[in-house]
Amino acid sequence: MSGDSAHIPASSQTVGPYFRIGFEYLTDRTPAITLDTRGTIELRGRVRDRDGAPVPDAVLEFWSGAVAHQSSGTGERGAFPAGFRRVATDSEGSFSVVMERPATPLPGDERVYAPHMLVLVFARGLLRHLISRLYLGDEPSNESDSILMEIPEERRATLIGRLDESQAGLYWWDVILQGTGETVFFAW
């Protein structure tokens, strides 16, 4: 090997500072729904690294297979289907997204799940996206969710959005990538 091989960047370094730029055109800037639409919620939070520093260029995807309310009208949903939103963090690592409130699974599904969303987290330095779940804190069926009950009790809070008592339909949920208070991630 030549001496130059010592300067080849590792694969995690090649993701580089340009990660978010590649997702810009895929980020939903004008969602077809608003918080005023019946059955919608707003999620706000921050993505932080192991030191508590904001991650300013992360992208989160929220997936909810069953939603409590399908909008009426022309059926026009914009660029993204019902139950899906993609949002980028700002320079402070903050995000905000409005989407349909998740509902219980579709009839015929015999597993016991509380309404929840799958969340995919993309960020520079991650060779593969992270997968988590988000449950709403005011949902009584959280206590019977078969997946949530498998998580150690002291870590469950990392998967639960806190209801903001001062504003209807607003939930707060932070994503911590590593360290103390790390969000639970799944290996599916």
Secondary structure as GFF3:
##gff-version 3
##sequence-region A 1 188
A	DSSP	three_ten_helix	3	7	.	.	.	ID=ss1
A	DSSP	alpha_helix	11	14	.	.	.	ID=ss2
A	DSSP	three_ten_helix	20	26	.	.	.	ID=ss3
A	DSSP	beta_strand	40	48	.	.	.	ID=ss4
A	DSSP	beta_strand	59	63	.	.	.	ID=ss5
A	DSSP	beta_strand	84	88	.	.	.	ID=ss6
A	DSSP	beta_strand	94	100	.	.	.	ID=ss7
A	DSSP	beta_strand	116	122	.	.	.	ID=ss8
A	DSSP	beta_strand	130	136	.	.	.	ID=ss9
A	DSSP	three_ten_helix	140	144	.	.	.	ID=ss10
A	DSSP	three_ten_helix	148	150	.	.	.	ID=ss11
A	DSSP	alpha_helix	153	156	.	.	.	ID=ss12
A	DSSP	three_ten_helix	157	159	.	.	.	ID=ss13
A	DSSP	beta_strand	160	163	.	.	.	ID=ss14
A	DSSP	beta_strand	170	172	.	.	.	ID=ss15
A	DSSP	beta_strand	175	176	.	.	.	ID=ss16
###
